Every structure is written in structure tokens, then in C-alpha cells.
Amino acid sequence: METKQSETKVSGKLIIARVAICSAILLFGVLVMVGLGAMKRPPAKKVIKERPVNVEAITAVREDVSVLITGFGEVASLNSVDISPEVSGKVAYIHPNLEMGGIIKSGEVLFKIDPEDYKNSVDVNQKRFKTLKRTLELSKKEYLRTKELFEKSNTGTLSNVESVEQTYNSNKDQLDQIENSLKTARLNLKRCTVVAPFDARVSYVAIEKGQYVTTGAKLTTLSDDSVLEIELPVGSLDAKKYLGFNDNKDSKNIVWFNNIKKTQCEVIWTGDNKTKSRGILDRVIKFDSQTRTVYLAVRIKAGEENSENFPIVDGMFVKVLIPGKTIENVIKVPRNSISYENTVYVSKNNRLLTVPVEVVKTDDDYAIISSGIEPGDIVVTSKLVSPLENALLNVQDKSLVAQRIGDK
């Protein structure tokens, strides 16, 4: 029993000793960690600065703006003529420029049809005309002599006089027919030669030398490029608001847009903004009730092009700028500064602010605002994608941007 008690006491002391040693080790480790932590310097605090967004802007200014009505259309020659022969026959001559794009002056021969058959017809009819004319003279003398003998000398019979008169009338009728045939033959001979009715460009050709052609067949088309015309669709509301009309109509008996002002327009080829021409708003062609569109006619006269080497020509698709009425006391801003929700970004104390505006008129380059912003407001013209409201801005080149917009 004593031996077991002594072993239990020794075992208890060993446990206490082990716990004490472990505790001491743990305490030492904690003290070392605290000491090392006290020796370490804390990191310096980083100051986060707000990064401004670089934007361009203009200063809003109220002004009177002349509206430009913009439309697109295709240029076409005002006059084009299909040329067809009036007589049949073999083509004997063709103008050397009678080909697509060729230029032929007024009065020059386009083509000739072999005239031999028509010359022969003229010769035959001339000979018959001379013969019948002489026959008519003789029958007239015979008729007058027979009539005189019957009336004065009572020689012959009335039946004989009437027979001679009938012969005379028959010869006269034949002579009239031959005379008409001769005129037709001469006219057909003249028709063998076809000339250009005006200074023309060949826009279609289907003829070759030696080809047999028939009357009425379309052989070529000539276009008169001295006057070009553009059919221009414009929204009816824009036409009503901004298109210029005179106070008095040309005719009060016709209900139509016949008092439109003959306004000078600028015509620009869409393929190159440098190729331009001056045009004149001529008339209203038609009104389309389905699309609520007014079709305008703009004419260009030869020599009105600003570019000498590459003019506005038939077939070009162009943009036309028509000066319209003036809108007073509005603000003009670049078109890309207006969102699809009719809002603009302005800079207030160099902070971004979204402002709803009322847009009166928009174009490819600019927009006209009647309300929403005031003179002196800084309107952001840079294209921003989902910017944060109240973001810090760095506005650049306000004067240069404002000057560039004002020049448009």
C-alpha cells in the first residue's frame, strides 16, 4: 500500500512539473512575440486622392440660330431624251462619241441611216409629179376647150363635157397624192440623219454601224447636264416650322406650296465632304401622307461646283443643307453632347451634373436647346460612357471648343 501511495505522489509531481514547464515555454513565446511586435514600425498611411476626368466643354450662350434643314437625295439630269429613228434601214454612220459617257454638242450628227432607198423614192416621186403635172395641164386645156365649144358653139354633148371634167379632176387628185408622197419621201430622206437636240451626255446606247434598225426602236438616250435636280424628302413638321414661304402665292386659284422661297442651298457629296455645289430650292414636288414627308426639288446649274476637277454629277448621292427660319434666344451645342434621353452633362464647381433639357432641333453636327441650361453653364462636349454623378472634372480647352462650335 505504501509503495502505491509513493508512486502516486511521484506521478502527480511529474505532471505538475510538466505543466509548469509548458506554461513557462508558452509564456516565454508570448513575451517574445510581444517584444518583436513592439519593435516593428507600422506602415505609413496612404492618402487616396480623387482622380479627375479630363473633358472638353463649352460655355452656354443664348443666341439667334438659323436652322439648316438637312435632306439626302440622288442627283439626276433634269432632261433626258430617248432617241429613236423615224425611218427603218441600215446604220451607215455613227458619231465617234456616241458611247456611254460621251459628250456630243447640239446639232452634231448622232447617226445616219442609209438614204439610198429614200433617195430613190424621192426621184421616182419627182418624175411622176412632173409627168402628172403636165398631164393635168393638158387635161385642163381639154376640159376648158370642150366646155367652151359646148356652151358657145353648141358643139358636142354635155356628157362629153362631164367626162372630160372627170378626167381633169382625176388627174388633179393623182397629182395631189404624188405631191404628198414626194413631201413624205423628202421628209423621210431628211429623217435618215439624226442630230443632237442639245449639248448632251450619252447615258444609254444600243447601236452599231451596219445594224438594221426599225422605226421607234430606242437606240440611245441623251441627258442634258446643264441643269441637275435632286428630289429631297424632308419631314413635314420640319418643313412647316422652318421652311421659308413668301407671304403671297404665285396663284391663288391653286391650293399648293407655290409660294416657297427660292433659297440658295449647299449640296455636298456624301462620298467626300470637299466636293460641293450651290443649288436653288425650286419647288415642292409632292406630299406623302403615309410617311408625312414633303419632297422638295433642288436644282443645280452647270458651273456652280466649287471643285473644278470632280463636280457634282448625275447619279451621286448627296446631302443638301437648306437655310431655314431663325430660332431666337436658344443655345447651340454639339449633337454628341445630347443623350438619347435628352440630357446633357454640365460642370458645376468642377463636378459632373446631369441636366434634362428641351431640344428644339437636332442635326448631324449640332442640337438647339430652348430650356434646361442657362447662359454661362459649362456644357461637357466629350463623349462619356456611364459617368458617375458628381465626379470630379478637369475641363480643358473651353475657348477652343466654343470657337469651333461657333464656326459651324
Phi, psi and omega in degrees: 000315181296322179298317180295321181294319180295321179294323180293321179294317180297319180296322179294321179293323179296321180295316180297321180295318180295317179298319180295319181295315180298317179299320180296318179297313179300317179297321179296317179297319179297317180297320179296316179298318178296321179293316179295321178296325179290333181281338183282136179274137178289149179293151179291141180286128180269127179272116180274120179259143178286128183271121182284154177265124179283123181222158170256151184206165174233159176268124182294132180224131176278136182204172174266122187245128174277121184284138173255120176273121185254136176213162181234144180193174181255137180282137178219149175294138182295319183237128173227135185236129173276128181257123178231144179288147177265355175225158179264156178155183180271137180287122183258338182209143176226137177300137182299337179263008180280077178208164184305124180086356180290149180252126181233132182278159181299134178090348179284149183286123177282307178201161178233143174258141183309118188268002188302313181298323182284329173295316178299320178297320178295316181298314181297317181290328177294317180294316179296324179296317179296317181296313181291330178294318177292320178299321179294321179297315180294317181292330177292316178298318180297318180295315181294322180292316180295321180294319181293318179296322181289322185279324185263319185255358181056037179260133182089187181236162177296325179297322179293320178296316181293326179294317178294322178295321179296320177297317179299314180295324178294318178296322179294319178295319178296320179296320178297319179295316179294324179296319177294320178297323178293318177298318179294320180296316178296321179294319178295324176297320178293326181289349177295338179253120181250126183245160179285129182282345180200170173297119194224158170250136180280115180253352176200140179211136178213065183210143177223152179294135182090352180287141174270125183242153181247161181298131176089353180286133180286116183254328181201160175234130179251134180247135178265104183269011178290334176226122176253155180222145179238128174268116194242112176279133180224140178303137184295326179292318176297319179298319181292318185283319194240348181283143183273130176233146176284160180291323183252138177277152177294325179220123180276353180272354182238127178270093181200173180280063184261017177237027180289142180284136177282087187264139176284133184240166174249126181251126185234128175290129183292340179282341182199113184294351180274342179273105187230167176204162176260135179230170179236128174293116190262312186192172171263123183281307184199168175238123180263110184288334181289316180262357182053051184238138174258129180260121181255153176249122176245127183252145176237128177264150180301139179093001180268000183287143176277335180256123187283322188273341183219086187277170169286125186228171178303131178101345180287144173264122190232161171254135182242130178251115182251118176297128180248205181289166179262129176263126186268147171056055178232172181244131182253125181228161176299146183298324184286353177275353178261128178277170179292344177266011183058053174232157175230158174261130177237159179255115176245112184054043180061026176240142183284131179224130178268127185234127174286142182227163175254114183265124180274316186207139176236154176219184179297329187253333187214169175226147180250124184248132179263329181205163181118323175233157184242159176304137182097343177293144179267108183265124180285127181255350178288149178281115180247138180251111178047058179286157177280133176298140179071018177291149180287134183243150171239097186281130184235146169052047180297318184293319181293319179294318180298321180292321181295320179292321182293336181282346182285000000 
